[in-house]
Amino acid sequence: MPKPKVELSLFNRTEAAHYLGVNRGYVNLLIEQGELMEILLPFQTSFKGRRIPKKTIDEFIERKLSTPITFSPSDNQLLKKYIAEDE
């Protein structure tokens, strides 16, 4: 009989990167910038005891989806060029 599938609610940095579809370095950057929060598991003093709650990652995604995208003037010119080529 197959084992029941368990959904993770706490991720290490590698698992968080996989969940977001990015590399681990980007997750490290997000943590350094305060975009993602890690918790320290009880009785753990090493780096291995840190985890990122899935809820924190999902909230980060929601924040990014609700933030309007802004472009610099040079980006706007490039976008206009590609839009004109498609027409």
Buried (B, 14 or more C-beta within 10 A) or exposed (E): EEEEEEEEEBBBBEBBBBBBEEEBEEBBEBBEEEBBBBEEEEEEEEEEBBBBBBEBBEBBEEEEEEEEEEEEEEEEEEEEEEEEEEE
